[in-house]
Amino acid sequence: MDASVVAVHLSPGHTMAKAAVESVRLIAGLGLEGDAHAGATVKHRSRVARDPAQPNLRQVHLIHAELHDQLRAAGFAIATGAMGENITTRGIDLLGLTTGTQLRLGAEAVIEVTGLRNPCAQLDGVQPGLMAAVLDHAADGALIRKAGVMAVVVTGGSVSPGDPITVAVAGAGGPLQPV
């Protein structure tokens, strides 16, 4: 199966759910035009409280539609964008990527994966038990975070549902860590 964009979302306010839109415009070094989390420095409120000058490694949040499929099969009523993602993908193993991997989204936009999304308790406000459902444990007891990946925008461009996703540059960093 070819990897593609399933849906795109943004929110001008700091909300968990993001509204589906026809397309988003990615801006190099900033994120999604019109999204509350766009900026060169961190915009997530808890991180701003700790250090507002730290770089924004969470400009774009991606979740794989396969996670939505798993959650629905487990009884959760989850729509795309409900968990705060900007881009919903299908056909690419987001969690298996390495730090620094660059993805081309559509004809122009390129993003660089910075790490895993660390799920927060706000997910339980979407539906009780959702936070636990996006966490798992490996055989060795290590925590597995399944709530998608975070990225920064390298090259701007428009991204719409149906756009192809290709690996532009394989990451040289190690396994993804929470950012």
MODANOR-V689895 format. One record per residue. N is the residue number from 1. RES is the residue in one small letter. PSI is psi in whole degrees, -180 to 180 (none if undefined). Layout:
# MODANOR-V689895
N/RES/PSI
N/RES/PSI
This chain:
# MODANOR-V689895
1/m/134
2/d/142
3/a/140
4/s/166
5/v/128
6/v/-43
7/a/156
8/v/146
9/h/153
10/l/164
11/s/128
12/p/-15
13/g/168
14/h/80
15/t/155
16/m/-56
17/a/143
18/k/141
19/a/140
20/a/139
21/v/167
22/e/-33
23/s/161
24/v/153
25/r/118
26/l/137
27/i/125
28/a/130
29/g/-4
30/l/-47
31/g/-145
32/l/126
33/e/127
34/g/-1
35/d/142
36/a/-24
37/h/8
38/a/141
39/g/157
40/a/-29
41/t/160
42/v/140
43/k/-14
44/h/126
45/r/-41
46/s/-34
47/r/-35
48/v/-40
49/a/-34
50/r/-44
51/d/96
52/p/-11
53/a/-5
54/q/148
55/p/149
56/n/97
57/l/5
58/r/44
59/q/-35
60/v/130
61/h/126
62/l/137
63/i/140
64/h/134
65/a/-24
66/e/-31
67/l/-43
68/h/-42
69/d/-45
70/q/-43
71/l/-42
72/r/-42
73/a/-27
74/a/4
75/g/5
76/f/138
77/a/86
78/i/123
79/a/161
80/t/143
81/g/-16
82/a/-27
83/m/18
84/g/8
85/e/149
86/n/-36
87/i/126
88/t/129
89/t/166
90/r/139
91/g/9
92/i/135
93/d/83
94/l/-44
95/l/-19
96/g/-3
97/l/163
98/t/159
99/t/133
100/g/-6
101/t/133
102/q/131
103/l/134
104/r/126
105/l/112
106/g/-151
107/a/-27
108/e/-46
109/a/138
110/v/130
111/i/156
112/e/124
113/v/126
114/t/-25
115/g/-172
116/l/148
117/r/130
118/n/107
119/p/147
120/c/167
121/a/-17
122/q/-23
123/l/-33
124/d/-19
125/g/-24
126/v/-48
127/q/129
128/p/134
129/g/-6
130/l/-39
131/m/-48
132/a/-32
133/a/-22
134/v/12
135/l/149
136/d/178
137/h/137
138/a/170
139/a/-32
140/d/4
141/g/-6
142/a/141
143/l/133
144/i/121
145/r/122
146/k/8
147/a/26
148/g/-174
149/v/162
150/m/154
151/a/165
152/v/157
153/v/122
154/v/-47
155/t/126
156/g/168
157/g/173
158/s/140
159/v/133
160/s/159
161/p/140
162/g/-16
163/d/142
164/p/155
165/i/128
166/t/152
167/v/116
168/a/-41
169/v/126
170/a/139
171/g/141
172/a/-11
173/g/175
174/g/-164
175/p/152
176/l/140
177/q/158
178/p/140
179/v/none
